[in-house]
Amino acid sequence: MPKEEESVFTRKLAFAFYTLLLFLGILFYFSWGIFYGTWNPLTKENIGVYAVTVVLVGFGLTGLLLYRKP
């Protein structure tokens, strides 16, 4: 496998992983809201939901920006 082809595959794989992280963060937030009937993650009881969602969505968006097509 040539070096350039390997680089393209690695970039696509990383892009797919960060896309998955973004969708997992959004899915986690909406599933939590539906399951527990609360949509405000900033209350004292729901701060963990906010923390997990921000980390997943933040890493997902950052990775998508870094690994998009040049």
C-alpha positions as CSV (number, residue, x, y, z in Angstrom):
1,M,0.0,0.0,0.0
2,P,1.6,3.3,-1.0
3,K,2.2,6.0,1.6
4,E,-0.4,8.5,0.1
5,E,-3.1,5.8,0.0
6,E,-2.4,4.9,3.6
7,S,-2.7,8.5,4.6
8,V,-6.1,8.9,2.9
9,F,-7.4,5.8,4.6
10,T,-6.1,6.9,8.0
11,R,-7.8,10.4,7.5
12,K,-11.1,8.8,6.6
13,L,-11.0,6.4,9.5
14,A,-10.3,9.3,12.0
15,F,-13.0,11.4,10.4
16,A,-15.5,8.5,10.8
17,F,-14.5,8.1,14.5
18,Y,-15.0,11.8,15.2
19,T,-18.3,11.7,13.4
20,L,-19.3,8.8,15.6
21,L,-18.3,10.8,18.7
22,L,-20.5,13.7,17.6
23,F,-23.5,11.5,17.0
24,L,-23.0,9.7,20.3
25,G,-23.0,12.9,22.2
26,I,-26.2,14.1,20.5
27,L,-27.8,10.7,20.9
28,F,-26.8,10.6,24.6
29,Y,-28.4,14.0,25.3
30,F,-31.6,13.2,23.6
31,S,-31.9,9.7,25.0
32,W,-31.3,11.1,28.5
33,G,-34.0,13.7,28.0
34,I,-36.5,11.2,26.7
35,F,-35.8,8.6,29.4
36,Y,-35.8,11.0,32.4
37,G,-38.2,13.7,31.0
38,T,-35.8,16.6,31.6
39,W,-34.2,18.8,28.9
40,N,-32.2,21.1,31.2
41,P,-28.7,19.6,31.8
42,L,-27.5,22.7,33.7
43,T,-29.5,21.8,36.9
44,K,-27.5,20.5,39.8
45,E,-28.9,16.9,39.4
46,N,-28.1,16.8,35.7
47,I,-24.6,18.3,35.5
48,G,-23.1,14.9,34.7
49,V,-25.2,14.7,31.5
50,Y,-23.9,18.1,30.5
51,A,-20.3,17.1,31.2
52,V,-20.5,13.9,29.1
53,T,-22.4,15.6,26.2
54,V,-19.9,18.5,26.1
55,V,-16.9,16.2,26.0
56,L,-18.4,13.9,23.3
57,V,-19.7,16.8,21.1
58,G,-16.6,18.9,21.7
59,F,-14.2,16.1,20.6
60,G,-16.4,15.2,17.7
61,L,-16.5,18.7,16.3
62,T,-12.8,19.3,16.9
63,G,-11.9,16.1,15.1
64,L,-14.3,16.8,12.2
65,L,-12.6,20.2,11.8
66,L,-9.1,18.7,11.9
67,Y,-9.7,15.7,9.6
68,R,-11.9,17.2,7.0
69,K,-10.7,17.2,3.4
70,P,-7.7,19.6,2.9
